[in-house]
């Protein structure tokens, strides 16, 4: 892979990766660090990576780096947030999505983001998350049902 | 497909996403009919829309990251929108069209001038060729006249003596003018014309002129047709031509001489007969 191709790859996928990491971690600075580590790893392993699998490779690596960061408690796990029904009036759409996603556990949130935002199929998500396809299906199913429950509680 | 509580979420996911065939779908629907709690769960899954993609998260340090990783400076590339590319292409085509359209009249004018010049050259060339042809015809006339300038001793006079007279020249021109629709190319046609003149009492002036044009041709000499030529000349009452035949060596027997002499008048016959006897040229 040439430098020009690598530069194009950064332009194509860095925003998507940062969005995924930020929404999953809840910490923009750590997300940027992981993003940089991911692209550095890609550049170092560019000889081994098939160009049509670049996006999938980047998300898999970013996901693994994110898990490492969580394990080392570099980020605060704020997945569980008490629902404040009184504040719902102040929520804008994107803030609402952000709020709802934080109500899901890590795997459900990650699977849902990869499916809905990045357009990966079940098989690809399973590879990125290093899970079985059945587990991915269960995560996504539960995530949607839970979001619906939350929306019903918030009367959205 | 066995539907159990352990795998119901997976099956409902596939059912909602349309991954099951008709038979499997029917099984699921039967199961849901007897398990309303899962039916409600499926409805919640189906009612929930996909989550909206946020637009506020953008990574600003793309070039810096590229430079840090590769150690090289990022090249600035400008992405040109597709509609700008198309608009540029269309504008270029339109501009080219107008340029060509403006060029066409001047090119045509230039081409027209060239054609006109060439046309003049061609016309001049044709005119020159016509003149050369006319000159050749005149030369041919002069040459033809030399046949009849040959003396009985076989000596040939110079062309100067036999240059066509003013009258002959005029006749030739009239003949060419009048006979432009009559083309006599072969000696057979010439002889046929001569025969027609002899047999036709109402020979036209044009036929006479035509004969005058060709009577001196090589046909008569080569084919040894002096009698025919003489008959034509007599028919057309061309006294000068009869006289020429009389003085020529084409007539080789007494009968012909007498006939010629008769054509020229009785006086001539007597003179001729005397001369012939005296000279012993022919046996009378």
Interface residues (C-beta under 8 A of the other chain):
Chain A: X3 X4 X6 X7 X10 X11 X14 X15 X17 X18 X19 X22 X23 X32 X35 X36 X39 X40 X43 X93 X94 X97 X98 X100 X101 X112 X113 X115 X116 X117 X134 X137 X138 X140 X141 X142 X144 X145 X147 X148 X149 X151
Chain B: X7 X9 X10 X12 X13 X14 X41 X44 X45 X47 X48 X50 X51 X52 X53 X54 X55 X56 X57 X58 X59 X61 X62 X65 X66 X68 X69 X70 X72 X74 X75 X77
